[in-house]
Amino acid sequence: ILLLSGTSDDTMISAVKSLIERLAPNLVNNFNLSIPSSTGEQKDFFHLATVDEQTISIEGNNGVSLASGFYYYLEHYLNSSISWTGDNLQSLRFLEKLPAIQKG
């Protein structure tokens, strides 16, 4: 996966889309990924937002931040996880709608 600094935004977004497709193939089209153009030299960040019942937006300043945002959503909103010892992603195949991001 190409997530290094200096890699183009499109390449990083494509790499994270591929990551999502490998982990949760039925959800890959439910995530809008973006890297804002004016991130500069700031610390890594991601921002999650609900677009509609079927779409979650993940904005981050690089590919690692986008992947971190996806993992955060998996863990905190879908009660799923990925680890070296296994995962619990099977229930994602049966989702009818995605949980909305709670503002707070």
Secondary structure, DSSP 8 states (H G I E B T S, - for coil): ----TTS-HHHHHHHHHHHHHHH-GGGGGGEEEE--TT-TT----EEEEEEETTEEEEEESSHHHHHHHHHHHHHHHS---EETTEE--GGGGG-SS-------
